[in-house]
Amino acid sequence: MSIFGLAEAEISWEKFLKLTTGTYQESWREAVTSVILSAHEGRMNVDNIQILLSVDESKAYPIVLTTANWFWGDRCEFSLYFVEKTPAR
């Protein structure tokens, strides 16, 4: 969560959107949403290769969706990993 300038904690998507502010909030929302939408059945032409910048602009992180679980009552849970991109040599 430090990528976004937040304390380490598991939070809901709604809380994430309320807590994040600044220059990259909208691009973070769009990148995460795009990756999550790629998990839905029947999606075609999805660009699920998303990379975001940290709040301090020092690092880039590709987003990896590892699991998507659907529960009764249309509740969904997604596990995302933000993998620090190593600099090119």
N, C-alpha and C positions, 0 to 999 in steps of 0.2 A: 504494500500500500504506500510505501515511501515514494514510489514512482510518481504518485499523484499528490504527494505532500500530506498524506493522511497517516494516522496511527495504525499499527498492525491490528486488524480485527476483521472478522467476517461480517460483512454488512449487506443489506439488500441493495438492489439496483436503485430504488427510489432514494435511499439514504446516500448512496454514492453520488447521485446527481445533485443532491442538495448540498453535500459537503465539498464537492469540487468546484473550484472557481478559476477564473483567469483565462489566459490566452488559449489554452489547449482544451478547455472543457468540452467544447462542441466537437472538436476532432476526436477526442477520446470517446465520446458518446457514439459518434458515427462509426468509428473503428470497431468498438466492442459490439455494437448492434449488427454490423455487417457480418462479423464472425459468427455470432449467435444465429442470425437468420440463415446462414449456410447450413445449419444443422437440420433445418426443417425439411421434411419430405417434399419431393416435387419441385424443389428449387432448382432452377437452371440458370446458368450464366452468373453464378455468384462469385464475387471477388472476395475470397476469404483469406487473402494474403494481406494482412494489415500490420503496419509497424507504427508505433507511437513514440513520441519523445517524452522524456521525464519532465516533471514540473520545472526542474532547473536547467533543462536542455542539455544536460551532460551525457545522457545515454539514450540509446534507441532500443526498443523492445518489440520484436515480433510477437503477435498474440497467437497462442495455440489453444484450440478448444479440444479438451481431452475427453470429456463426457457430457452428455446431454440426457437428462432424465425427466420424463413426464410423469406426473402423478395425477391421481383422481382429482377432479375439480379444476382441471386445466392449470394446475401449479407446475412450474418448470424449475429445474435446477441445472445450472451449467457450471462446469469447472474449467476455468481459464488459467493458463500459465502465460506469464510475460517473461520471455527469455532474453536476458541481456545480450545484445548483439556485440560480438567481438569486433574490434576495429580491423579494417583491412591492413595487411602488411605489404 
